[in-house]
Amino acid sequence: MVLVLLGQAVRGVDAAACFDDAWPRVIDGVLLFCETGGKVDNAVDLETGERWALPAAARSPHLVGDAVWFPGDAPVEYAPRSRRLVSTPRPTTLHALVTADAASWLGALARWDARPLPDAFPVGAARAVIWTERGLDDDVIIGLPEGRAILGGGPGNQRRPVAYGSRVAWFDDRGADGDPAVVVADLASGERRAWPADSGFLGPLAIDGERACWEDRTGLRAVGGGVGINCSDGHGVYGEDGDRLSPSLGGGWLAWHQGKQVFAARLTAPAP
Amino acid sequence: MIGVLVGVAALAAAVGGGGALLARGAPALLERPAGWLWALGAGMAAHALVLSLLAAAGLLSAGTATATLIVLATGWVFRPAIRPPRPSGGYAALVLPVLLLPALVAALAPPTDTDELYQHLALARRIAEGGALIGGFDSPDGSRPQLVHAIFAGQFALGGAVAARLWHLGLALLLLLGVGELGDAHFGRGRGLVSAIVVATSYTFAHEAGLAYNDLPAALWLLLGVEAALAGLTAPAGLCLGLAIAAKYTAAPAAAAAGLVLLVRAPLRLRAFALAAGAGLLPLAPWWLRNASEGLHPLFPYAGWPAVEGFRFVYPEKYGIGHTWFDALRLPFDVLFRTRIDSFAFLGQLSWGWLALGAGALWTARKDRDARLLLAIVAAGFVGWGASAQVMRYLLPLVGVAALAGAASGWRALALVLVVASLPKNAEPLAKETRDRVSVVRGAEDEETFLARELPAWGALRYLRDHVPAEDPVALLYAWQGYYLRQPYLLGSVEDHTPTRQWLASHGDAALYALYDRGVRWLLVGDLHFLRKSYAFLPVPEWREQFVEPQEQLRHLLRRDAERLHAAAHWEVYRLDAPPSGD
């Protein structure tokens, strides 16, 4: 099922590795990446190629819909597509923070006792927060105003949840048939689907609309291959010239890190 | 509290048992100055011998360790003629335990020291819990002579890490008292105390006194061996020097020099020297034979192992400040005034008082033969250290003899002035370490919080503790914190991380498969960086081949063959699920 996709454009941007391997990310067709020093501090419009410095920098900014929240003494919420600061958080805006003991909302009155993994991050999906909970086996937990519940559980470890709209995706190292898988759940419809995914839990998941993408090491196990990117809709990026890491989806673009560059390609079938 | 009782009881039992043994076999030693120190040395040797035999037979346990202590302690029943210590300076010697108070705090705090977690306490725990010795390429430090670690294991079985550390701290204090008393005996009343103060105010000594290490037991036996050599007592000298080398190989140059002194001072009889040589080999030969029987190099697995071309076990050039002839001549100055605790510039600190002790002893040596001989032994030990890895704590086996030689110095006032002048360099880092530990010792901070703060790998260690079955073997790759693992483990390495690099070099692309084949299902991996400047003496291609490429190779193998289940603060836990590629 290896498809080397190159859509209308592939852009390569010189970039440093980010401290947080969940970055760089594509948000609404804008790639946010780390130029120097490991913090997310720069952006490039994937359509036009225009590049600019962000108004703030952080190791692990938080996604708030199509905006990015930079924590700090003077937190900044920034919409990359419009290049505007969100001046005042609206009541419906979700700011999610992970602390050592709890995942909690700023600007909302929900709090859940939790044991989140250090490498997990909560994202908002339908007024919920999701995270990986440490335990005998790790589970994906969803925090709702009315309380918390196990979203992804069972034998094995469920980890690194990400969300887009009402869809949530995570890795499961013991899927339904005992093999590693990516699971995508639609919180609105209750539907769940799973795809075999040999990722090794090393890189993050990416989700955008109907599509989820992840690092796939099938090529690495083949002689001369490297880590590639596999997607649930059949798209993929592979090659023998190194590893393609940290996939990110947004606005119909797929971005990944390779060597000292970040690449982005428009997918042939843009996500709805 | 149990740890305190066990630590003190073991020392008291050793004195009683050793005294009883000497009273039967060599009563003249008890009559000598600091005869109680001879009793202690003999008792330690007996304690180590019995526990080593028990461990070799797979019978070491809390029960047998207790029985051993009871048997040793019954030596007091025979009322051996042990004179109590006569501290140099009388009541002024109370300053010594005061100077060791930071070491007491260290002894009571949860272990965080690298060498304790990797070797000394890790070995003690594994031997105590398994009841038997370990060793081989998987656990190379277990293939060194284990006399001291057998004692640590016995202490651990009874009272945990605290018992082992407090035994060591008590030994350090007794070594200081012994040095003081012997210094007075050799060179005049009051001479010994200043030497002991210089030792106690040296950061490297004070830092290590409260931890479980093997340098100070080696120092005690070396001191006794030198005393015996000066007195021409062949068998005691041979035995004690052999014990010193068995405790720590770095005592060998000084022990060899002491052997030459013995040749000078003892009556020339072939039988006596054969006895001395035999006595010296007694503590060493069983361990060498054990290694040889297992197909290992007698001294140490990595001293003669299946050749991987171009591979080096150790890089002594990394330590110290330069290795030219000029640097060698300047070494006595450098080791006092150009050291850093936090860099490879000796990784330690000494009191400047050693300058006055050394210079004064040289002055005295013009007319004092004992001073000359002691200084010759110290010089041999120092030269031997200088020719090897110049790590300050590797000098500690020499500290007793050096302090005794320093007691020959008549420049006590100058020594004390220099002690005070160098207090900031020696006391400040010690004070910081104490501040970091005192809360957890007082109970104001829980152990979990302390370890999370002090050990960057604690998150990964806790993951292994909470998620991995106790019977599942773990491999430590570029990691060393074996003491805190509940599980059996392989490899583990520090400094140049030779075991990990050797494994990767030997097994290549099948390195993880080879671990899987050994039953390993979990990996604790450190994301370390070997700095180019630390290996500036190596050509870039060799540095990359030895240090950079193995890590890149491991990263590739982990990405290909393992599942990463935990990652934080440059420490990762991986799981091997299926036979990795390479089968």
Interface residues (C-beta under 8 A of the other chain):
Chain A: L117 P118 D119 R134 L136 D137 D138 N157 D173 P180 G200 F201 L202 R217 L220 R221 V227 D243
Chain B: G459 D466 H467 H556 L558 R559 R560 A562 E563 R564 L565 H566 A567 A568 D577 S581
